Amino acid sequence: MKKIVIRVVLALVCLGVLALVILFFSLNGIVKKGVETVGPRLTGVEVTLGAAEISPFSGSGKLTKIFVGNPEGYKTPSAIAVGSAQVAVKVGSVLSDVIVIDEINVQEPEITLEGSFSGNNLTKILSNVEGANNGQPPPKPANAPAEPATPKKQKKFIVKDFVINGGKINLSLNLPVLGGHSATAPLPPIHLTNIGVAEGGVTASELVLTIGKPLVTAVLKAAEAEVGSLGKGAQDLIKPQNVQQGIQKGLNGIGDLFKK
């Protein structure tokens, strides 16, 4: 009798371990597939994730090699590149209608602004996301995953804590009169809390817009400061083109996206 009990217990333990292994690989696969399927559909650019490594026990882990490409016509290698981001997910929510993310902590991302203040790669991506949010998805980027034959119910998200720290901005500006100008600048820290809590969850496009607005605004302000650092001579050359109004137009344009 004892032998039978021991065998049953061992069998249950083995099944439990197998279930955890399956959950581990399923969870990471779900996250990676979700990023690489939904990302291009919303942004109109290539979006890839190197790997998701999330514990099935705690829901904590990291996402590595996050890449967001550029819209057609832009030449810099990427719009956003992140080596790794720490995440904490409520595991039980992954298969539910509302996925609860306790933390996303992005360290040392590289953000590239290419173009002018009022027309650039980042505002174009945000515009694509806004269009998708209003039911007008952008053209598919090359190698984008095929759309499912039967659309699935749209997931919603709650993000309780979102942080970006130590970021670097690569500026590839096309300035009036001065022409091309390249520089780097630090990205100020960004901290957002309780995204989607009041609403009971936000859609993927709403989540991207909520994070994207302060991010792109911070990048444009850094670009404005860089232009100001070029000195009085540069400012005098640009003055007839009214660059300050152009910058404000870019910032206002982002704000306008959220009034629709």
Secondary structure, DSSP 8 states (H G I E B T S, - for coil): -HHHHHHHHHHHHHHHHHHHHHHHHHHHHHHHHHHHHHHHHHHSS-EEEEEEEE-TTT-EEEEEEEEE---TT--SS-SEEEEEEEEEE-GGGTTSSEEEEEEEEEES-EEEEEE-SSSBHHHHHHHHHHHHHTT------TT-----SS-----EEEEEEEEEESEEEEEEEEETTTEEEEEEEEE--EEEEEETTTTT-EEHHHHHHHHHHHHHHHHHHHHHHHHHTT-HHHHHHHGGG-HHHHHHHHHHHHHHHTT-
